[in-house]
Amino acid sequence: MDYGTTFQQAPTATYFVETMTMFLLSLRVFAISLATNEFARFSV
């Protein structure tokens, strides 16, 4: 049983998923804030 390799792969995959999730969330928030700024600019 190669416990070292299994233990190394699992956290890497979890870290990758968490990083992608945070990246997509921040992208969504950025896009929403951009759209809100554009909407506020045109509505005035």
ChimeraX commands (.cxc) that place a marker at each C-alpha (Angstrom):
marker #1 position 0.00,0.00,0.00 radius 0.5
marker #1 position 1.59,3.23,-1.19 radius 0.5
marker #1 position 0.08,5.53,1.40 radius 0.5
marker #1 position 2.46,8.40,0.63 radius 0.5
marker #1 position 1.37,8.77,-3.01 radius 0.5
marker #1 position -2.33,8.51,-2.15 radius 0.5
marker #1 position -1.94,11.06,0.61 radius 0.5
marker #1 position -0.15,13.45,-1.75 radius 0.5
marker #1 position -2.69,13.21,-4.55 radius 0.5
marker #1 position -5.86,13.75,-2.49 radius 0.5
marker #1 position -4.98,17.16,-0.97 radius 0.5
marker #1 position -3.72,18.35,-4.36 radius 0.5
marker #1 position -7.06,17.58,-6.01 radius 0.5
marker #1 position -8.96,19.19,-3.13 radius 0.5
marker #1 position -6.74,22.26,-3.31 radius 0.5
marker #1 position -7.28,22.49,-7.06 radius 0.5
marker #1 position -11.07,22.27,-6.71 radius 0.5
marker #1 position -11.13,24.84,-3.91 radius 0.5
marker #1 position -8.90,27.21,-5.88 radius 0.5
marker #1 position -11.07,26.91,-8.99 radius 0.5
marker #1 position -14.23,27.46,-6.92 radius 0.5
marker #1 position -12.83,30.59,-5.29 radius 0.5
marker #1 position -11.56,31.82,-8.67 radius 0.5
marker #1 position -14.97,31.36,-10.30 radius 0.5
marker #1 position -16.73,32.99,-7.34 radius 0.5
marker #1 position -14.46,36.02,-7.46 radius 0.5
marker #1 position -14.93,36.21,-11.24 radius 0.5
marker #1 position -18.71,36.16,-10.79 radius 0.5
marker #1 position -18.60,38.86,-8.13 radius 0.5
marker #1 position -16.34,40.96,-10.35 radius 0.5
marker #1 position -18.68,40.55,-13.33 radius 0.5
marker #1 position -21.72,41.42,-11.21 radius 0.5
marker #1 position -20.04,44.54,-9.83 radius 0.5
marker #1 position -19.04,45.56,-13.36 radius 0.5
marker #1 position -22.59,45.07,-14.62 radius 0.5
marker #1 position -23.98,47.00,-11.65 radius 0.5
marker #1 position -21.61,49.90,-12.31 radius 0.5
marker #1 position -22.60,49.97,-15.99 radius 0.5
marker #1 position -26.30,49.83,-15.10 radius 0.5
marker #1 position -25.94,52.63,-12.54 radius 0.5
marker #1 position -24.04,54.75,-15.05 radius 0.5
marker #1 position -26.71,54.36,-17.75 radius 0.5
marker #1 position -29.69,54.71,-15.40 radius 0.5
marker #1 position -28.57,58.12,-14.14 radius 0.5
marker link #1:1,2 radius 0.2
marker link #1:2,3 radius 0.2
marker link #1:3,4 radius 0.2
marker link #1:4,5 radius 0.2
marker link #1:5,6 radius 0.2
marker link #1:6,7 radius 0.2
marker link #1:7,8 radius 0.2
marker link #1:8,9 radius 0.2
marker link #1:9,10 radius 0.2
marker link #1:10,11 radius 0.2
marker link #1:11,12 radius 0.2
marker link #1:12,13 radius 0.2
marker link #1:13,14 radius 0.2
marker link #1:14,15 radius 0.2
marker link #1:15,16 radius 0.2
marker link #1:16,17 radius 0.2
marker link #1:17,18 radius 0.2
marker link #1:18,19 radius 0.2
marker link #1:19,20 radius 0.2
marker link #1:20,21 radius 0.2
marker link #1:21,22 radius 0.2
marker link #1:22,23 radius 0.2
marker link #1:23,24 radius 0.2
marker link #1:24,25 radius 0.2
marker link #1:25,26 radius 0.2
marker link #1:26,27 radius 0.2
marker link #1:27,28 radius 0.2
marker link #1:28,29 radius 0.2
marker link #1:29,30 radius 0.2
marker link #1:30,31 radius 0.2
marker link #1:31,32 radius 0.2
marker link #1:32,33 radius 0.2
marker link #1:33,34 radius 0.2
marker link #1:34,35 radius 0.2
marker link #1:35,36 radius 0.2
marker link #1:36,37 radius 0.2
marker link #1:37,38 radius 0.2
marker link #1:38,39 radius 0.2
marker link #1:39,40 radius 0.2
marker link #1:40,41 radius 0.2
marker link #1:41,42 radius 0.2
marker link #1:42,43 radius 0.2
marker link #1:43,44 radius 0.2
view
